[in-house]
Amino acid sequence: MQLHVTIDLPTDVHGAALLLADPAYVHAKVRATGAVEQQVDVTGDATAAFTVTTRRALPTEQIPAHLRAFVGDRIDVRQVEAWEAPAPDGSRAGTVVVEIAGAPVRLTGRTTLSVVGPDASQVVYDGEVRAAVPLFGGAVEEAAGSAVRAALLEEQAVAARWLAGDRADGAGTARG
């Protein structure tokens, strides 16, 4: 199943790269997806190439009941975004991989950060969700794709709040 998600960010590409490489922001966006456990690792920095690796445990409420037998009562998701160094205009490209531990589901694709305007940028995820499940593969891909899409779209809302100065960490405290 093909997956295409666009996230609009109300900041220039330099500000967007700083955001994407900020461990505090990454923790906030992971929490916003409903993670009950999480781990964040950022290597490199926003001025060059950097990689963001997240691990999160999510409840399976979003997965249709008849497919939960494949994943249990929670899913452990590992996401890796490897961003290349910026082009002269600040835009950049990268790769994204999302794996669900214990389930034969994987998303692989490309991601880009591009200039939209003086104070606007856009992150685009283009990838393919694959599930190696006999008979139910298409249904599992659709469910996993919907969950990934929802998580990425939640990122847009978290980014807008974060860039507006609302650094709530999801537990009622502010960071900044």
C-alpha positions, 0 to 999 in steps of 0.5 A, a space after each residue: 500500500 502506498 502512503 503519502 503524507 504532507 505536513 505543513 510547518 509554519 517556519 522556514 526550512 532552517 527552523 524546521 530542521 532545528 525542530 525535527 532534530 530537537 529531542 524535546 520536540 521529538 519526545 512531545 510528538 511521540 507522546 501525542 501519538 498515545 505512546 505509553 512508553 518511548 525512547 528518542 535518540 537524535 544523532 548529528 545536528 540540524 546544520 548537517 546530516 542527522 538521524 532521529 530514531 524513536 521507539 514507542 509502545 502504543 495501545 492497539 485501539 486503532 487496529 481493527 479487533 479482528 486484526 489484533 491477534 497479529 499484534 496483541 494489546 500493544 504494538 512496539 513501533 520503531 521509526 528511523 528518519 535519516 536526513 541528509 545535509 541541507 541543499 543550498 536553499 536549506 531543503 533536504 531529503 532523507 529516508 524513513 523506515 517504520 517497523 512494528 516489532 512482532 508484526 510482519 509490517 514495515 514502511 519504507 520510503 523517502 522524506 523531503 523538507 522543502 521551502 514553501 515560503 519565507 516562513 513556511 516549509 513542508 515535510 513530505 513522506 512517500 513510502 510503501 507499507 508492506 505486510 507479510 501476512 497470508 490472506 490478511 496482508 492487505 487489511 493489515 497494510 491498510 490498518 498499519 498505514 492508517 495508524 502511521 498516517 494518523 501519527 504523522 498528521 498529529 505531528 503537524 498539530 504538535 509542530 504548530 503548537 510547539 512553534 507557537 511557543 506551547 511546549 507542553 510535554 503532554 503531562 501538563 508541564 511546559 518545556 522551553 
